[in-house]
Amino acid sequence: MPHESPYAPVKIPERPYHELLLDAIDKTIAEGKNKIAFISGDNPNYTLSYEQLRKDAFAIAMYLHSIGFKKDVAAVVLPNVFHYASFFIGCAINGGAVSGASALFTDSCFLLIDTSDELQRQFVDSRAKVVLTYEDFLPKVLLAVKQSPNIQKIIVIPKPTGSNLPAGVVSWTEVVSTPVTAPPQVPINVHNDLLVLPYSSGTTGPPKGVMLSHYNFTSMISMYLAIDKSHNLDVLDPNWDCYKEKALLFLPFYHVYGFGLLNHCILKGMTGVVMSHFEPNNFLTAIQNYKIRVLCLVPPIMVFLAKHPICAKFDLSSVQMIMAGAAPAGKDLIEELKRKYANLRYIQQGYGMTECSMASHLPDLRNDQPFGSWCIVGGASWHEFQIVEPGTDREQPVNQRGEICVRGPTVMLGYLGRPEATASTIIDGWLHTGDIGYINEDGNLFIVDRLKELIKVKGLQVPPAELEDLLLSHPKIRDCAVIGIPDAKAGELPKAFVVRADNTLTEQEVKDFVKPKVSPYKQLEGGVEFIEEIPKSAAGKILRRFLRDRSNAKL
């Protein structure tokens, strides 16, 4: 039998998502006309009010309507900036969807890639009609647009110096100066029309456009807000008032995790401290100065907080809770953080993926859940999950590992232009996540690893995350990743890539550290390679394909 959510049912509005967002903005403005929506984490003198956010959104909607943008896709090539929110709302008013792209254009620290090719692939695949970008990124965008016939207009956030722009390129200042008369009235089918088109992380292959509807995202946000308030924030502080809190927004808005946090901030009337990118000093300064109480992180930043000596120079005592997502954080890492930060009461992990609009499982602070487990999001009539045997889809019994499958209103419409990939991922309404996990007797879910990332040693499965968690507990290791490399006798052997915190660390020392702690087939017989940085996506997921390419190049 599928496992249902233990939470009370949540009413999901059958309305276009942007209407809910605008209602929340209007409520915040009514409570305080000068309420600040965003503060720059790079320059605290730069702010944007909720009132200006609303004005900009409607001006953008009018401009897009004037150029014939209707139920189209707009690509956004930006770091985290204030403009993202108003542009997203303006697109949604016209029935359009935003498709964010990395402002860095590439996630690889090993490969030199013509980044305009990466952009071009996304522009063409998403069928984007408009691009929003910074003037500094304009040369790469223009190069990509040459081979992207659907692009009709490029909107540029100009430099303060106000340089001249090429033909076909319009300034953001001009766009938000568009007179607002009657806002566009575009009929929207909330179940079928796209709201956002994020691209999958591409950890195991080329990124794919994930089609999320208004109803998908409204479902996710409605469930998240209901559960987060009653099951987490009220436990943390019975007098919790979001209006008085600040949220640190540094996770990329083009990724569904960062995008979800941006929307959460606006819906709750919080002030977001927006960082264009993760910069250690600015990150720590923001926590210290704005007394951030809840941090939403990815494991690499947790490793930074646990291991980097610069953290001791800042007062981080305000932080009471860490919510981790996008990739698993190991028990040793979590225990190290708890030892280091005395005021840190809770470290919790959410589970989800782009294909289910952000999260399917969240922790519950009201219950004493075992480490590494999650409860499913939503009411019993909404979300279900089950564990099945890969290849047969037979449901697995309690405590038996298998692939995690999720069913509910947050599950994507499908992959854009990839019906075969969609059909192999969503079967009879069940989203096959590609993650391996199991359920205990109490109905708690435990995540083991990615199905495609399991290392097969003589037919036995080795989860890389298990070895990575162990390695991170070594004081001389700052970061690490484990992959399987081909072996004629064993099939595969585990190999570790290690970033040293102490240059005296040797390969033999790493192997000796692991040896007494794991089974013989989990030993690092594939070797240990020291590198400067582990390649990761913006969401913090290890890009193992680059490590495999690097390893294969040395064979």
C-alpha positions in Angstrom: 0.0 0.0 0.0 1.3 3.5 -0.8 2.2 5.6 2.2 0.1 8.7 2.7 1.0 12.0 4.3 0.3 12.1 8.1 -0.6 15.8 7.9 -4.0 17.3 7.8 -5.3 18.1 4.2 -4.3 21.5 2.8 -6.7 23.5 0.7 -5.0 24.3 -2.6 -6.4 27.4 -4.4 -7.5 26.9 -8.0 -6.1 30.3 -9.0 -3.2 31.5 -11.1 -0.1 31.6 -8.8 0.8 35.2 -9.4 -2.6 36.3 -8.0 -1.7 34.7 -4.7 1.7 36.4 -4.8 0.2 39.8 -5.5 -2.4 39.4 -2.8 0.4 38.7 -0.3 2.3 41.7 -1.5 -0.8 43.9 -1.2 -1.3 42.6 2.4 2.3 43.4 3.3 2.0 46.9 1.8 -1.2 47.5 3.8 0.6 46.6 7.0 3.5 49.0 6.3 3.8 51.0 3.1 7.6 51.3 3.3 8.2 47.7 4.2 11.5 46.6 2.6 11.2 43.5 0.4 14.9 43.1 -0.3 18.3 44.3 1.0 21.4 43.6 -1.0 23.8 41.3 0.9 26.6 42.8 -1.3 25.7 46.5 -0.6 23.3 47.0 2.3 22.5 50.6 1.1 20.7 49.1 -1.9 17.1 48.1 -1.0 13.7 47.6 -2.7 10.3 48.2 -1.1 7.3 45.9 -1.5 5.5 48.8 -3.1 8.2 49.3 -5.7 8.3 45.6 -6.3 4.6 45.7 -7.1 4.9 48.7 -9.4 7.8 47.2 -11.3 5.9 43.9 -11.8 2.9 45.6 -13.4 5.1 47.8 -15.6 7.0 44.7 -16.8 3.7 43.0 -17.5 2.5 46.0 -19.6 5.8 46.1 -21.6 5.8 42.3 -22.3 2.2 42.6 -23.4 3.1 45.4 -25.8 5.7 43.2 -27.6 3.3 40.3 -28.0 4.6 38.2 -25.1 1.7 35.9 -24.2 2.0 32.4 -22.7 5.6 32.4 -23.9 8.9 31.6 -22.1 11.4 34.2 -20.9 14.9 33.2 -20.2 16.6 34.8 -17.2 20.4 34.9 -17.2 21.2 36.6 -13.9 22.7 36.1 -10.5 20.4 36.6 -7.5 19.1 40.2 -7.9 16.0 42.1 -6.9 14.8 42.2 -10.5 14.2 38.5 -10.6 11.0 38.7 -8.5 9.2 41.5 -10.4 10.2 40.0 -13.8 8.8 36.6 -12.8 5.5 38.2 -11.7 5.3 40.3 -14.9 5.8 37.2 -17.0 3.2 35.3 -15.1 0.5 38.0 -15.5 0.9 37.5 -19.2 0.5 33.7 -18.8 4.2 33.2 -19.4 6.9 31.2 -17.7 10.5 32.0 -16.6 13.4 29.7 -17.3 16.4 30.5 -15.3 19.9 29.9 -16.5 23.2 30.0 -14.6 24.8 33.4 -14.6 28.1 31.6 -14.6 27.0 29.6 -17.7 28.8 26.5 -16.5 29.0 24.4 -13.4 32.3 22.7 -14.2 35.5 23.7 -12.6 37.5 21.2 -14.7 36.2 21.8 -18.3 36.7 24.8 -20.4 33.4 25.1 -22.2 32.1 27.6 -24.8 29.5 28.9 -22.4 27.5 30.6 -25.2 26.8 27.0 -26.4 25.3 26.1 -23.1 23.0 29.2 -23.2 22.1 28.5 -26.8 21.0 25.0 -26.0 18.7 26.3 -23.2 17.4 29.2 -25.3 16.5 26.8 -28.2 15.2 24.0 -26.0 13.0 26.3 -23.9 11.8 28.2 -27.0 12.4 31.4 -25.1 11.0 34.6 -26.7 12.6 37.1 -24.3 15.9 37.2 -22.4 16.6 39.2 -19.2 20.3 39.6 -18.4 23.0 41.9 -17.1 25.0 44.2 -19.4 28.2 42.4 -18.3 26.8 39.1 -19.7 25.4 40.6 -22.9 28.3 39.5 -25.2 27.7 35.8 -24.4 23.9 36.2 -24.6 24.2 37.9 -28.0 26.4 35.1 -29.3 23.9 32.5 -28.1 20.9 34.4 -29.5 22.4 34.3 -33.0 21.4 30.6 -33.2 18.2 31.0 -31.3 15.5 32.1 -33.7 12.7 32.4 -31.2 14.4 35.2 -29.3 12.7 38.6 -30.1 13.9 40.9 -27.4 16.8 41.1 -24.9 16.2 43.2 -21.8 19.4 44.4 -20.1 20.0 45.7 -16.6 22.5 48.4 -17.5 25.6 49.5 -15.8 25.4 52.7 -13.7 27.5 54.4 -16.3 24.7 54.1 -18.8 26.5 52.9 -21.9 24.8 52.6 -25.3 23.0 49.3 -26.1 22.9 47.5 -29.4 19.8 47.4 -31.6 17.2 45.0 -30.4 18.3 45.4 -26.8 16.2 47.4 -24.4 17.2 48.8 -21.0 15.5 47.6 -17.8 15.0 51.2 -16.9 12.9 51.7 -20.0 10.9 48.6 -19.3 9.9 49.5 -15.7 9.0 53.0 -17.0 6.2 51.6 -19.1 2.9 53.3 -18.2 0.4 51.0 -16.4 -3.2 51.4 -17.6 -5.3 48.2 -17.5 -3.1 45.2 -16.6 -3.2 42.4 -19.2 -6.1 39.9 -18.8 -4.8 36.6 -20.0 -6.9 33.5 -19.3 -4.8 30.9 -17.5 -5.5 27.2 -17.1 -3.8 26.6 -13.8 -3.4 22.8 -14.4 -1.9 23.0 -17.9 -0.2 26.4 -18.3 3.4 26.7 -17.3 4.5 29.0 -14.5 8.2 28.2 -14.4 10.6 26.1 -16.6 13.6 25.2 -14.5 16.2 22.8 -15.9 17.2 19.6 -14.1 20.6 19.7 -12.5 22.2 17.5 -15.1 24.2 15.5 -12.6 24.0 12.4 -14.7 23.3 13.8 -18.2 22.2 16.8 -20.2 19.8 19.1 -18.3 16.1 18.8 -19.2 13.3 21.4 -19.1 11.0 20.6 -16.2 7.4 21.8 -16.9 5.8 23.1 -13.7 2.3 24.5 -13.9 0.6 27.2 -11.8 -1.2 24.4 -9.9 2.1 22.4 -9.3 3.8 25.4 -7.7 0.7 26.6 -5.8 0.3 23.1 -4.4 3.9 23.0 -3.2 3.9 26.5 -1.7 0.5 26.0 0.0 1.6 22.7 1.6 5.0 24.1 2.6 3.7 27.2 4.2 1.0 25.3 6.2 3.5 22.7 7.5 6.4 25.0 8.1 4.4 27.3 10.3 2.7 24.8 12.5 5.2 22.0 12.6 8.5 23.9 12.6 8.5 27.7 13.2 5.9 27.5 16.0 8.0 24.8 17.7 11.1 27.0 17.3 9.3 30.0 18.7 5.6 30.2 19.6 5.7 33.9 19.0 7.4 33.6 15.6 6.5 36.6 13.4 7.6 36.3 9.8 7.0 40.0 9.2 9.9 40.8 11.6 12.3 38.1 10.3 14.9 38.3 7.6 15.7 35.5 5.2 19.2 35.0 3.7 18.6 34.4 0.0 21.9 33.2 -1.6 20.9 29.9 -3.2 20.4 30.5 -6.9 17.0 31.7 -8.0 17.3 29.7 -11.2 17.3 26.6 -9.1 13.9 25.4 -7.8 15.2 25.4 -4.1 16.4 29.0 -4.3 13.3 30.0 -6.3 11.0 28.5 -3.7 12.8 30.3 -0.9 12.4 33.6 -2.8 8.7 33.0 -3.1 8.3 32.0 0.5 10.0 35.2 1.6 7.5 37.3 -0.5 4.4 35.4 0.5 5.3 35.7 4.2 6.1 39.4 4.1 9.7 38.9 5.2 12.7 41.0 4.2 15.1 39.0 2.0 18.8 39.6 2.2 19.8 38.9 -1.4 23.3 37.8 -2.2 24.3 37.7 -5.9 26.5 34.7 -5.1 28.0 32.9 -2.1 30.9 34.9 -0.8 32.1 33.8 2.7 32.7 37.2 4.3 29.4 38.7 3.0 27.5 35.5 4.0 28.8 35.5 7.6 28.4 39.3 7.9 24.8 39.0 6.9 24.1 36.3 9.5 25.8 38.4 12.2 24.3 41.8 11.3 20.7 40.7 10.5 20.5 38.1 13.3 19.3 35.3 10.9 17.6 32.6 12.9 16.8 30.0 10.2 19.3 29.2 7.5 18.3 27.2 4.4 21.5 25.6 3.2 23.0 23.0 0.9 25.6 20.5 2.3 28.7 22.3 0.9 27.8 25.4 2.9 27.3 23.2 6.0 30.8 21.8 5.4 32.1 25.4 5.2 30.4 26.3 8.5 31.7 23.2 10.2 35.3 23.3 9.0 36.4 26.8 7.8 38.4 28.8 10.4 37.0 32.2 9.2 33.6 31.3 10.8 35.1 31.7 14.3 35.6 35.5 13.6 31.8 36.1 13.4 29.0 36.0 15.9 26.6 33.4 14.5 24.8 32.8 17.8 21.4 33.9 16.3 21.2 30.8 14.2 18.8 28.3 15.8 17.8 26.1 12.9 19.4 24.9 9.7 17.2 23.4 7.0 19.3 21.4 4.5 18.2 20.3 1.0 19.3 19.5 -2.6 21.7 16.8 -1.5 22.1 14.6 1.6 24.0 15.9 4.7 25.7 13.1 6.7 25.3 12.4 10.4 29.0 13.2 11.2 28.7 16.6 9.5 25.5 17.4 11.4 27.0 16.3 14.8 30.1 18.5 14.1 27.9 21.5 13.5 26.0 20.9 16.7 29.2 20.7 18.7 30.5 23.9 17.1 27.4 26.1 17.5 25.8 25.9 20.9 22.7 27.8 20.1 21.9 25.7 17.1 18.8 23.7 18.3 17.7 21.9 15.1 19.4 20.7 11.9 16.7 19.3 9.6 16.7 18.0 6.1 14.1 18.3 3.4 13.8 15.9 0.4 12.6 16.6 -3.0 13.6 17.4 -6.6 12.9 19.9 -9.4 10.4 17.4 -10.9 8.1 17.7 -7.8 8.3 21.5 -7.6 10.8 21.6 -4.8 10.1 19.2 -1.9 8.0 16.1 -1.2 9.2 15.4 2.3 9.9 17.8 5.2 10.9 17.2 8.9 8.5 17.6 11.7 10.0 19.3 14.9 6.9 18.2 16.9 8.0 14.6 16.7 11.2 12.9 17.8 12.1 11.6 14.3 15.2 9.4 14.0 18.2 10.9 12.2 18.1 11.1 8.5 14.3 10.6 8.2 11.6 12.7 6.7 7.8 12.9 6.8 5.9 13.4 3.5 4.4 16.8 2.7 0.7 17.6 2.4 -2.5 16.1 3.4 -3.6 12.4 3.0 -5.6 13.3 0.0 -2.6 14.9 -1.7 0.8 13.2 -1.4 1.7 9.6 -1.4 5.0 7.7 -1.7 6.1 4.1 -2.1 9.4 2.2 -2.3 9.6 -0.2 -5.3 12.1 -2.7 -6.6 14.1 -1.1 -9.5 13.2 -2.7 -12.8 10.1 -4.5 -11.6 8.2 -1.8 -9.7 7.2 -4.3 -7.1 6.5 -2.6 -3.8 9.1 -3.2 -1.2 8.4 -4.2 2.4 9.4 -2.2 5.5 13.1 -1.7 5.9 13.8 -3.0 2.4 15.7 -0.6 0.1 14.3 0.4 -3.3 13.5 3.3 -5.5 11.4 6.2 -4.0 8.3 7.0 -6.0 6.1 10.0 -5.3 2.6 10.9 -6.4 0.7 14.1 -5.9 -0.2 17.6 -7.3 3.3 18.9 -7.2 4.6 16.3 -9.7 5.7 18.0 -13.0 3.7 18.0 -16.2 6.7 16.4 -17.8 10.0 17.2 -19.6 9.7 19.8 -22.3 9.9 18.1 -25.8 11.0 14.8 -24.3 8.0 12.5 -24.2 10.1 9.3 -23.9 12.0 10.7 -20.9 8.7 11.8 -19.4 7.1 8.4 -19.9 10.0 6.6 -18.3 10.0 8.9 -15.3 6.2 9.2 -14.6 4.5 5.8 -14.7 0.8 5.6 -13.8 1.1 8.9 -12.1 4.1 7.9 -10.0 7.2 10.0 -10.3 10.3 7.7 -10.2 12.8 9.8 -8.4 15.9 7.8 -9.1 16.8 7.9 -5.4 17.2 4.8 -3.3 15.6 4.7 0.2 13.6 2.7 2.6 10.7 3.1 5.1 10.9 2.0 8.8 8.0 0.6 10.9 6.9 4.2 11.8 6.5 5.3 8.2 9.6 7.5 8.2 11.6 7.7 5.0 15.3 7.2 4.8 17.4 8.3 1.8 20.4 6.1 0.9 21.7 7.5 -2.4 21.0 8.0 -6.1 20.1 4.9 -8.0 22.5 5.8 -10.9 25.3 6.7 -8.5 25.5 3.4 -6.6 28.8 1.7 -7.0 28.6 -2.0 -7.9 31.5 -4.0 -6.4 31.2 -7.7 -7.3 27.4 -7.3 -7.4 27.3 -5.5 -4.0 26.0 -1.9 -3.8 28.2 0.8 -2.3 26.4 4.2 -1.7 28.9 7.0 -2.3 27.2 9.2 0.3 28.1 6.8 3.0 31.8 7.0 2.3 31.6 10.7 1.7 30.1 11.2 5.1 32.8 9.1 6.7 35.6 11.0 4.9 34.2 14.4 5.9 34.6 13.4 9.6 38.4 13.3 9.1 39.9 16.6 10.4 42.3 16.9 7.5 39.6 16.6 4.9 37.8 19.8 3.8 35.6 18.2 1.1 35.3 15.0 -0.9 33.4 12.9 -3.5 33.4 9.2 -4.3 32.8 7.6 -7.6 33.0 4.1 -9.1 35.8 3.4 -11.6 35.8 0.4 -13.9 37.6 -2.8 -12.8 38.0 -6.0 -14.8 37.5 -8.3 -11.8 35.1 -6.4 -9.5 33.1 -4.5 -12.1 33.7 -1.2 -10.2 35.9 0.0 -7.3 35.3 3.1 -5.1 37.6 6.0 -5.7 37.7 9.1 -3.5 38.5 12.7 -4.7 39.6 14.6 -1.7 40.2 18.3 -0.9 42.8 18.6 1.8 42.4 20.9 4.8 45.9 19.9 5.7 48.5 19.4 3.0 50.3 16.7 5.0 47.4 14.3 4.4 48.5 11.3 2.3 46.6 8.7 0.2 47.5 5.9 2.6 46.3 7.9 5.6 42.9 8.3 4.0 42.7 4.6 3.2 43.8 3.6 6.7 41.1 5.9 8.2 38.4 4.2 6.1 39.6 0.6 6.5 38.4 -0.3 10.0 35.1 1.5 9.6 33.5 -0.2 6.6 33.1 -3.6 5.0 35.9 -4.9 2.8 34.0 -4.3 -0.5 33.6 -0.6 0.5 37.3 0.0 0.8 38.9 2.7 -1.4 40.5 0.2 -3.7 40.0 2.6 -6.7 42.5 5.0 -5.0 42.5 8.5 -3.6 43.1 11.6 -5.7 43.7 15.0 -4.2 42.1 18.0 -6.0 41.6 21.7 -5.4 37.8 21.7 -5.6 34.9 19.2 -5.9 32.7 20.1 -8.9 29.2 20.9 -7.8 26.0 22.3 -9.3 24.6 25.5 -7.9 22.3 23.3 -5.7 25.3 21.7 -4.1 25.0 18.3 -5.9 28.3 16.7 -6.8 28.8 16.6 -10.5 30.2 13.1 -10.7 30.2 13.0 -14.5 33.1 15.5 -14.5 35.0 13.4 -11.9 34.4 10.3 -14.1 35.7 12.1 -17.1 38.8 13.3 -15.2 39.4 9.8 -13.9 38.9 8.2 -17.3 41.3 10.7 -19.0 44.1 9.3 -16.7 43.5 5.7 -17.6 
